[in-house]
Amino acid sequence: MNYKQHSFKAMGGPVDVKLYGHNDAILVEACRLIEIEIRRLETKYSRYRDDSVTAAINDAAKEAKSINVDEETASLLDYAHVAYQQSDGLFDISSGVLREVWDFKSLESLPEACLVEKLLERVGWHHVIWKASKLTFLRRNMQLDFGGYVKEYAADCVANICRQQGIVSGIVNLAGDISVLGPKPNGSPWEIGIRHPRSPETAYAKIEMDSGAIATSGDYERFFIYGNTRYCHILNPKTGYPVQGLASVTVCAESCLVAGTASTITMLKEERGPEWIKNLGLPYLLLDQTIKPSGSIPTI
């Protein structure tokens, strides 16, 4: 069986594709389609582009107007609505405005509490009416951000492309959001390393997978330390402040979108996270701030 590896950068990180197929033409075409799809979704939902769907939605939000969206965006909003409900309002795609005071590239001290409180007035999915393909904002200057789950959605999309191309063995890694298409040609599973949150260049555990998806959320990607406390980029939409309690959460599921959402919600639930993810029934592995592991994923 032939092998093809394809790497590039997109969605703020490295993309690494490893595929096995019956001939080179199939593998080359699959890699081409994968890159096209990822860049399409990056362009469509980027908050940094004036011509993106996200920009159009947020333009409507400035004046508390309504906007109709396409079918794909509607499905993503449907998903966000369900995730908001099932997380007791913690998975909230309107919380991106909090970045206005939480800039982890330049922060040296905590933002003023009054500024955080002011921004919280513009946060809350309950301030949005979502029905069919129509979004209506009830407050001015809100913002929606798909960045918290579009990368996982992209991993699922490219996995489907591979299957349509007849690829039955391979792995797609979007900066840590991973879809496994099938075992290696010899039947052995893929070995996936889980980053150590205090030494991100090393793995604290390895997991064997031959199908499904895996995603990790943690406090180590974007953060700063102030007063001996670590403040990470995962922000609680109810308090306006970074989460505390867990250092890393890894979840396995049939889809990367579900795995990523579950890991994020577990982080957002802080001290209640371990019980929540345990009751969810998905395989998981987590580390608390003492770097003590627990979970239900067999590791090697």
C-alpha positions in Angstrom: 0.0 0.0 0.0 1.3 3.5 -0.9 2.0 6.2 1.7 1.6 10.0 1.5 2.4 12.7 4.0 1.3 16.3 3.6 2.1 19.2 6.0 1.1 22.9 5.9 0.0 25.7 8.2 -3.6 26.8 8.6 -6.0 27.9 11.3 -3.2 29.2 13.5 -1.2 26.0 13.6 0.5 23.1 11.8 -1.6 20.6 9.8 -0.1 17.1 9.4 -1.7 14.5 7.2 -0.6 10.9 6.9 -2.5 8.6 4.5 -2.3 5.1 3.0 -4.0 4.3 -0.3 -3.9 1.9 -3.2 -2.2 4.3 -5.6 -0.3 7.6 -5.5 -3.0 9.5 -7.6 -5.6 8.9 -4.9 -3.3 10.0 -2.2 -2.2 13.2 -4.0 -5.8 14.1 -4.8 -6.9 13.5 -1.2 -4.2 15.7 0.2 -5.1 18.4 -2.3 -8.7 18.3 -1.4 -7.9 18.3 2.4 -5.9 21.5 2.1 -8.5 23.2 -0.1 -11.2 22.3 2.5 -9.3 23.5 5.5 -8.4 26.8 3.8 -12.0 27.3 2.7 -13.3 27.0 6.3 -10.5 29.2 7.6 -11.4 31.9 5.1 -15.1 31.5 5.7 -15.1 31.7 9.5 -12.0 33.8 10.3 -12.6 36.7 12.7 -9.6 38.5 11.1 -11.1 38.8 7.6 -13.5 41.5 6.6 -15.1 39.2 3.9 -15.8 36.3 6.2 -19.2 35.0 7.4 -18.1 35.8 10.9 -17.4 39.5 9.9 -20.9 39.7 8.3 -22.6 38.3 11.4 -20.7 40.7 13.7 -21.5 43.7 11.5 -25.2 42.9 12.0 -24.5 42.5 15.8 -23.1 46.1 16.0 -26.5 47.5 15.4 -28.5 44.7 17.0 -29.9 43.7 13.6 -30.9 40.4 12.1 -29.0 38.4 9.5 -29.8 35.2 7.5 -27.0 32.6 7.2 -26.2 29.7 4.8 -26.9 26.1 5.6 -23.4 25.2 6.8 -23.3 28.2 9.2 -26.8 27.3 10.4 -25.6 23.8 11.3 -22.7 25.2 13.3 -25.0 27.6 15.1 -27.4 24.7 15.8 -24.5 22.9 17.4 -23.5 25.9 19.4 -27.0 26.3 20.7 -27.1 22.7 21.9 -23.7 22.9 23.4 -24.7 26.1 25.3 -27.7 24.4 26.7 -25.9 21.2 27.7 -23.1 23.1 29.3 -25.4 25.3 31.5 -24.3 28.3 29.4 -20.6 27.8 29.7 -20.0 27.0 26.0 -20.9 30.4 24.6 -19.7 31.5 21.2 -20.5 35.1 22.1 -17.8 35.3 24.7 -15.1 36.3 22.2 -15.5 40.0 23.1 -13.7 39.3 26.4 -10.5 39.1 24.3 -10.6 42.9 24.3 -9.1 42.9 27.8 -7.6 39.4 27.8 -4.7 39.7 25.3 -2.4 36.9 26.2 0.4 38.2 23.9 0.8 41.5 25.9 -0.8 41.1 29.3 1.5 41.8 32.3 -1.2 42.3 34.9 -4.9 41.6 35.4 -7.4 43.8 33.6 -9.5 46.2 35.7 -12.6 44.5 37.1 -14.8 47.3 35.9 -13.7 46.7 32.3 -14.5 43.0 32.5 -17.9 43.7 34.0 -18.6 46.1 31.1 -17.7 43.5 28.5 -20.0 40.9 30.2 -22.9 43.1 29.2 -22.2 42.1 25.6 -21.8 38.4 26.3 -24.6 35.8 26.4 -26.2 33.5 23.8 -29.5 34.2 25.6 -29.2 37.7 24.1 -29.5 36.1 20.6 -32.6 34.8 18.9 -31.7 31.9 16.6 -34.4 30.4 14.5 -34.1 28.5 11.3 -31.5 30.4 9.3 -32.1 33.8 11.0 -29.9 35.3 13.7 -31.3 38.3 15.7 -29.2 40.2 18.2 -31.0 41.8 21.1 -28.0 43.8 22.3 -25.6 46.1 20.3 -21.9 45.3 19.8 -22.1 41.6 20.5 -19.7 39.3 18.6 -19.9 35.6 17.7 -16.7 33.6 17.3 -16.5 30.2 15.6 -12.9 29.8 16.6 -13.7 27.6 19.6 -14.9 24.7 17.5 -14.5 25.3 13.7 -11.0 23.6 13.8 -12.6 20.4 15.1 -15.4 20.7 12.6 -12.7 21.0 9.9 -11.0 17.8 11.1 -14.3 16.0 10.7 -14.9 17.5 7.2 -11.5 16.4 5.9 -11.9 12.9 7.4 -15.1 12.6 5.4 -13.3 13.8 2.3 -10.7 11.0 2.8 -13.4 8.4 3.2 -15.0 9.6 0.0 -11.7 9.2 -1.8 -11.4 5.6 -0.6 -8.8 6.2 2.1 -9.2 3.6 4.8 -6.0 4.1 6.7 -4.5 7.4 8.0 -4.5 10.2 10.4 -5.2 13.9 10.1 -3.8 16.3 12.8 -5.0 19.9 12.9 -2.8 21.4 15.5 -3.8 18.7 18.1 -7.3 18.0 16.9 -7.0 14.6 15.4 -9.2 12.3 13.2 -8.1 8.7 12.8 -9.3 7.2 9.6 -8.4 3.6 10.3 -5.5 1.5 11.5 -2.2 1.2 9.8 -2.1 -1.2 6.9 -0.6 -3.9 9.1 -3.6 -3.6 11.4 -1.7 -1.9 14.2 -3.2 1.3 15.8 -1.8 4.8 15.6 0.1 6.0 18.7 -0.9 9.5 19.8 1.1 11.5 22.3 -0.7 13.7 24.8 1.2 16.9 25.6 2.5 17.5 29.1 0.9 20.9 30.1 4.0 22.0 31.9 6.4 20.7 29.3 4.5 21.0 26.0 7.3 19.6 23.9 7.1 16.2 25.7 4.2 13.7 26.1 3.0 12.6 29.5 0.9 9.7 28.0 0.4 7.9 24.8 -2.9 6.6 23.5 -3.4 3.9 20.8 -6.3 4.5 18.4 -7.4 2.9 15.1 -10.6 5.0 14.5 -12.5 8.0 15.8 -11.2 11.3 17.0 -9.3 12.9 19.9 -9.0 16.5 21.1 -7.3 18.2 24.0 -8.0 21.5 25.8 -5.5 22.9 28.3 -4.1 25.9 30.1 -0.7 25.9 28.4 -1.2 27.2 24.9 -1.8 30.9 25.6 -1.4 32.1 29.2 0.5 34.4 31.5 1.5 34.2 35.1 0.7 36.9 37.6 1.1 36.7 41.4 2.0 33.0 41.1 -1.3 32.2 39.4 -1.6 31.0 35.9 -4.2 32.7 33.7 -5.0 30.9 30.5 -7.0 31.8 27.3 -10.1 29.7 28.2 -12.5 32.3 29.6 -15.6 31.6 31.6 -18.4 33.6 29.9 -20.2 34.1 33.2 -17.4 35.5 35.2 -15.3 37.0 32.4 -12.1 35.5 33.9 -9.9 32.5 32.9 -10.8 29.1 34.2 -8.9 27.6 37.1 -8.7 24.0 38.3 -7.7 21.7 35.4 -4.5 21.8 33.5 -5.4 19.5 30.6 -8.4 17.5 29.3 -8.2 15.0 26.5 -11.4 13.4 25.1 -12.0 10.6 22.5 -15.2 10.5 20.5 -16.6 9.4 17.1 -16.2 13.0 15.8 -13.5 15.6 16.6 -16.2 18.2 17.0 -17.8 16.3 19.9 -14.3 15.5 21.4 -13.2 19.1 21.3 -16.5 20.5 22.7 -16.4 18.0 25.5 -12.8 18.8 26.5 -13.5 22.5 26.4 -16.7 22.2 28.5 -14.8 20.1 31.1 -12.2 22.9 31.4 -15.0 25.5 31.7 -16.7 23.6 34.5 -13.5 23.8 36.5 -13.8 21.9 39.8 -17.1 20.3 38.5 -15.4 19.2 35.3 -14.1 15.7 36.3 -17.6 14.6 37.4 -19.2 16.1 34.3 -16.9 14.3 31.8 -17.1 11.1 33.8 -20.9 11.2 33.6 -20.8 12.0 29.9 -19.5 8.5 29.2 -16.8 9.3 26.7 -13.2 8.1 27.2 -11.1 10.9 28.7 -7.8 11.7 30.4 -7.3 14.8 32.6 -4.7 16.5 34.7 -5.5 18.8 37.6 -3.2 21.6 38.7 -1.0 19.2 40.7 -0.5 17.3 37.4 -2.2 14.2 38.9 -3.8 12.2 36.0 -7.2 10.5 36.0 -9.5 9.2 33.4 -10.9 6.3 31.4 -8.6 6.2 28.4 -6.1 3.2 28.4 -2.6 4.7 28.1 0.8 3.3 27.3 
